[in-house]
Amino acid sequence: MAVLRILNIRGDDAIEYDPALEDERLRRARETFEAKVGKGYLAFVPGDGVGDGTQIRRFDRTAQEIILQPAISGG
C-alpha cells in the first residue's frame, strides 16, 4: 500500500492506494496530486534520512509515500 499525504492547517489528509491496481483510489490520488501541484504545492518523496527527500513534479505511482505541502509564502 502507498500513501499520498497532503499537509494542511489541520495536520494532513491521506489517500492510500495500491500502486499495482488501476482503481478509484489510485485515480483519486493522481488527480489530487495534479490539482495541488497545479496550484503551487510542492511534492516530495521522503528519503531514509533527515532532509534526504526528492522533489517530484509528476505523480509517481511506485513511490511508497508522496508528501504534498503548500508553497511557503511571506513578505
ABEGO torsion letter per residue (X at the ends): XBBBBBBBAAGBBBBBBBAABBBAAAAAAAAAAAAAAAAGBBBBBBBABBGABBBBABBBAABABBBBBBBBBBX
